């Protein structure tokens, strides 16, 4: 009597195509074992002997428990004591054991099993990848991920021969990498194998199936891969990004990062600079790029659109509407508002603009208070307001902004540029060259979630690069920030608003211990001779020593002296945040930091100097080389003919 095959599956969705399973078990044996073993014949072993033989071989193979049982069933049905040569699988499936109530083999994948167990590169697929459109898309992806050399290598692999020849080469490599018999020779592209269970149809399959259902992603019936295959996970991730599904994106990233951290390096080791090894490098770069971790602020964006507190219609204070300007000033903030039509609102605003200009002059019209609202190339509401007011007269405008009001006023006189909104030394440069990253009131993980236009979150993968490089990080901040936590940085917490004092104490140590570079100061700066008397106390009788600073900032004098020596000894980047200048005399902070960086004479050296935009808008992400679209400005929008 033929031996039974034992499988576990959902009864309601049980795969009834047993021939497909039987073909799969035969095909798996032929692919994985026939290279070293002849095909099973009825004269070889008895059914029980096959059990012993397979058990002794199993520890040398990459077979999962389910694959092992399928192949064993095939071999036993070709044993000499069971008649051999059975044409199809047995029809009875044993019920799941108590320990295995959860289905390790899921029906939606079982129904797709065919004689081929893996989707290898075919000629048609290669031809599609070799088109100009396909190669350009690959190049664009690689450049976006800062991996142009990888794209070039993959292009060479794709175009190194005819599609038929390259298909054969890649199919052989595919078989060697993903279908080998020995564990160290095969790299399973499935989450289940790498998630700690060591089994191919593990819990990751069920988790991914649920995510696919949530995203309404349906796998084609001819797909032969389980749901936790890397290709299907990437498809799901792309769909989640397209739909803007924050929770799904986070779930998929967590799912993929958990196992590709082992899979990708293993594939790179196995294939080196081959096609699949290069693809693994792109995969790693992609996940690092998307580790962009969608901002937790995004639900707030949705709330701003659908919140009950959102003002959806023009509303006017009742007293003003009924009695006109100046009515009931004491009732401001207390009285109720009345909804009016858009036409009525426009009439009221236009009438008030005319009346104020006629009575008090053009300067009495203020063109909007500063605020984010809808920043961008086209929809900055301040810009649109000023364009409209320019059509009818002039107005009083604002200067500066709330972010860097002090810094952007002083910096043009210190370094020749406002710098606070300009590109800093890139994270890649820091990872390769910086030895000590000093985050002074600077928290890029938190603050790089925002941008004046579109936040590409380039800071997050950059921070990962610095972390992997082992760069030492020092956070000087009253709070232990998320960035300090992520980089396992050292933390110093001075008293708030004592940053300049702390810098002066460090600068004094640099000078008295000869750790500064006078030649650099003489050649590349002006004014140090005016600063030095204040630093040494000859101008006011108070030397700005580390002991003097310690009594004010709360950081010990020994620590300040040690910081001066460490800054000078290492390639040091001083990254200053915006919050330090939001105080009285706030311009002094940025001025003093640049003075300190000048004394360290690392400005212009790779990974050294100072940066003033690390905390905002991914200020240290590389500038794109594509043309920049200029945003609309305050011009009135007159036609060219009218302007002439």
C-alpha positions, 0 to 999 in steps of 0.5 A: 500500500502506498505511503501517506503524505502528511501536510498541514493546510487550511481545510476550507482552502485545501489544495486539491491539485495533488498532482501538482504537489507530487510533481513538485516533490519529484522535481525537487529531488531531481534538482537538488539531489540528482546531481549526486544521486541517481533517480530513485528506482524500486530496487534501491531501498525499502520505504523504511530505509529511505527514512533513514537515508533521508534523515542522515542527509537532511542535516546537510541540505537546505530542505525545510521540514515540509520539503523534506516530507514531500520528497520522502513521500516521493521516494517511499512510493518508489521503494522496492517494498511498495511496488514503485512507479506509482503514477500519482500521489495518494489521496488521503491527507493526515490531519494536523497534529496538536502541535501544528494547528497553524498552517505552515503551508498556505493554500494560496501558494500551494495552488500555484505549485508546478513542476518549476519551484522557482521563477528563473530569468527567462529570455522574455524577461531579460529582453524587457530589462534590456530595453532602453526604458528598462536600463534608464529606469535601473540607472535612475534607481541606482543613482537615487540610492547613490549606487551608480557603480552597481547599476553599471555592473548590472547593465553589463550583466544584462547586455553581455550577450544575446538574451538567450545566452544571458538567460542561460548564464543567469539561470545557472547562477540562479540554480546555484544560489537559490536551489543548491542542496548544501545550506552554505551554497543556497541562499533562500530568498524567503523571510521564514528561513531567516526569521529565526524559525529556520523553516520555509513556510513559517509565520512570515508567510501568514503575516505577509498574506495579511499585508497583501490582503490589506493592500489589495495586492493579488498574486497571479495564479502562476506565481510559484513563490510564497508570500514572504519571498523578497520579490513579493515583499518589494511589490507590497512595499511599492504598493504601500508607498503608492497608497501612502499607507503609513502603517503598512509601510512601517509593517513591511519595513519592519518585516523586511529589515528583520530578515534581509539583514541576514539574507542580503550579506549572505547573497553578496558573499555568495555571488560577489560582484555577480548579478544577484550580488549587485541586486542585493546591494541595491536591496540594502540601499533601498531599504536604508533609503526607505528606512526613512521611517514615515514621519509620525507627524503624518497622522497630524496632516490627516487630522488637519484635513478632517478634524472637527476644529478645522475652519472650512468656511469663511467666518466673521466675528458677529460684532464686526459683521453687524456693527463694522470695524472697531465694534466691541473690542472687549469682545475679541476672543469671546464673541462668536463667529458667523458663517458667510458666503465666499462672495461676501467674504471677498467683498468684506476683505476688499472693502477693508483693504481699500478703506485702510489704505485710504485712511492710513496709507499703504504701509498700514497693510501688513502682508500676512504673519509668518507661518508654514501653512502651505509652503512649496513652489506654488502654494506658499500662501504668503507669496500668493498674498503678496502677489495679490497686494502688489496688483493693488498697491504696496504693503508692509512686509516681514523680514526673517523668520521664526526658525533662525531669526538671529542667525540669518542676520549675523551670519552674512557678516561672519561667513558671507552667507546665512548658511542655516538653510544650505547644504552641509557636509554630506552624511556619506562624507562624515561616515568616511572621514569624521571621527567625532560628530558633535550634535550641539542642540541638534536633533536631525532624526526628529527635525528632519521630518520637516522641510519647506517643500518636500522632505526626502528624509535623507538624514535618516539613511545618512545617520545609519551610515554614520552609525555603521561607520562607528563614528563617535557622537557627542550630544550637547543638549539639555535633553537626551535626543532621539539622534543621541539614542539612535547613535548610542552617543555620549550626552552632556547636558549644560544649563539651557542658554549657556552654550556660548559660555561653554564654547568660550571655556573650550576655546580658552583651553585650545589657546592656552594649550597651543591646540589652535592653529594661528597660521590658519587664523591669520590666513583665513580669518579676520578679527581673531586679534580683537576676540583674543583679549576678551577670551584671555580676560585682558579687556574685562579682567575675566579670563574665560577659562574652563573653570569660569565656564564650569560655574555657569554652564554646569559642565565640569572644568575637567570635562571642558578641557577634555572636550578641547583636546578631543576636538583638536585630536580628532577630525571633528564636525560641530553641528549646531541646531537652531534652538540655541539662537532663539534667545536674547543675544542669540546671534552670539551662539553661531558667531562663537561656534564658527570662531571655535571651528576656526581655532580647530582649523578643520574647516574645508577638511573632509568630515571636519569643520562646522555645519548649521543645517543638520537639524532641518530639511535633510540639510546635509543630503547631497544636492540633486544635479537635476535642474531646479524649478524656481518657485513663484515669487512676489511679482504681481504676475503681470504679463510680459507685454504689460511689463514692457 
